[in-house]
Amino acid sequence: MPSPGRPPPVGVHGDTPEQHRTQHARRSRQAEDTMQIGLIGLGKMGGNMAERLRRDGHEVIGYDRNPSSPRDVDSLEALVEKLEPPRLVWVMVPSGEPTRATVADLNGVLSGGDVVIDGGNSRYTDDQVHGAMLHEKGIRYIDAGVSGGVWGLTEGYALMVGGTEEAVKIAQPIFDSLKPAGEGGFVHAGAVGAGHFTKMVHNGIEYGMMQAYGEGYELLKAVDLVQNADAVMASWQQGTVIRSWLLDLLVLALKDDPGLEDIRGYAQDSGEGRWTIEAAIQNAVPLPVITAALFARFASRQTESPAMKVVAALRNQFGGHAVGKEGTSGTIPVS
């Protein structure tokens, strides 16, 4: 047991003794369930997932278009040749056209009885197209929403999957190795498309949570009454109802960069927030928090707001209120 106030000791791979014991137990339980799997896309997520699977005894044959990647084969055809039927292939490439093209190529080289898993951030409507296309050849399709990011190698990946019971059962040993230890961290959410739909909603919730932490932090920084906003955020990690892994990550960021002085206040979005709001509109479900969080990201990218120029001009026209001149940065008096 580590001493109070001190982090637990870690092993050569960064694992704590508890993580090491858990991994050993999982290997013992699943020795008879090890599988062969092809993994397409060996970037940060794909590369770490391949490593986690290999640590758990699975045979991973990796392919990536980049010749400098740690790939085992140099083409999809070579990947399929190495895999014993029925084949299991996990696609981990950027969503959109790269995934569509990869699934279409796999449709041309795989056979009936094989299984394709899309583990990227694809839109659930794409899954339904892919599932129908592959079904014509008897190829099974699973969509897997994956959460865990760069921490997944040691902490495990939360998995939300969609597909038939039969297809999911075939791939279950892979899911068991990728997910965190314990009962949670995996759900068969429903039919094809349900995995990525669930992950889309997950990411929408993430938008709202991050925005709430950001707004609270900004208010703490804005008042003279609070002398150390960074310390306040750190204190909330224990005993509060708003403690979370996202809060832990924010505290880590504040330790690396106190006050976040080196970070530009510009937030991108990768699409899932937009898809979540579109699905809400289609189903008449109000999502005010998630919608506001996405719009706040849009606002972060503006150096000047045409909309606010209109508001300022109208206030000047109807009430004679003061306006600031373009190119100045001083405070505009309240009038």
C-alpha positions, 0 to 999 in steps of 0.5 A: 500500500503506498504511503498517504499523499504519495503516488503509487509505484509504477513498473517499467511500462508505467503500470501500478502494481494493481494494474499489473495484477489485474492484467495478469488475472485477465490474461489467465482468464482469457488464455483460451480466448486469444484471437488473431486480428488485423488492425488498420490504422496505427496512429496514436489510438490504433498503435496503442490499441494494438499494443494493449491487445498484444499484451493480452496475448492476441496476435495483431497484424497491423497495416497502415498506409504510412511506410514509416509506421510499425506495420506488419504488412504493406497492403490490405491484400497482404493483411487479408492473406495473413489472417485465417478465416473467418477473419476479424479486421478492426478499422482505426482511420479518420472518419469520413472518406478515409473510413468509407474508402477503407470499408469499401476496399475491405468489401472487395477482399474479404469473404462471407463470415468475416467481421469488420469493426469500425472503431473510428469516430464515424457518423452512425448513418455511415454505419448503416450504409457500410453494414448493408453493403457488407451484408450482401457478401455475408460479411458481418459489421460492428461499429465501435465507439471508443473512448479513452484517448492516449490513456487507453493503453494503461487504463483501458478503452470504454467501448460502445458497440452496435451490431448483431449478437452473433457478430459481437460474440465473435469479437468479444475476446477483443473487446474484453482485452481493450476495455478497462478492468471490472464490470463496466466500460463495455456495452452492446448498445444495439443494432448497427449504428448504435455504437457510434450513435452512443459515442456521439451522445457521449461526446456531446455530454463531454462538450457540455462538461468541459464548457462548464469547467471552463466557465467556472474557471473563468469566473474564479479568475475574474474576481479579486476575492479568489486568489488562486483559481488553480488551487480551487480546481485542484481542491475539487478533485476530492469530496465534491459532486463535480469531481471527474476524470475531466477535472483531473485532466484539467488539474494536470494541465494547470500544473504544467501551465499555471493559469493556462498562460501558454494556451490560446483560447481557440477550441476546435470541434471534430464533428460529433457535437454537430451530429449530436445537435442535428440528431436532437433536432430530428428527434425534437429533443432539447439540448441547450447545454450541448448546443451552447457549448458547441457555439462557444467553440465557434465564438472562440475562433473569432477575432472579430464578431460581425454579429456583435458589430451589428449589436453595437451599431444598433445600440448606437442608433436607437440609444446613442450608446458609445461604440468602439472604433475598429483597431482600438482595444480600450474599454468602451464606456457604459452609456 
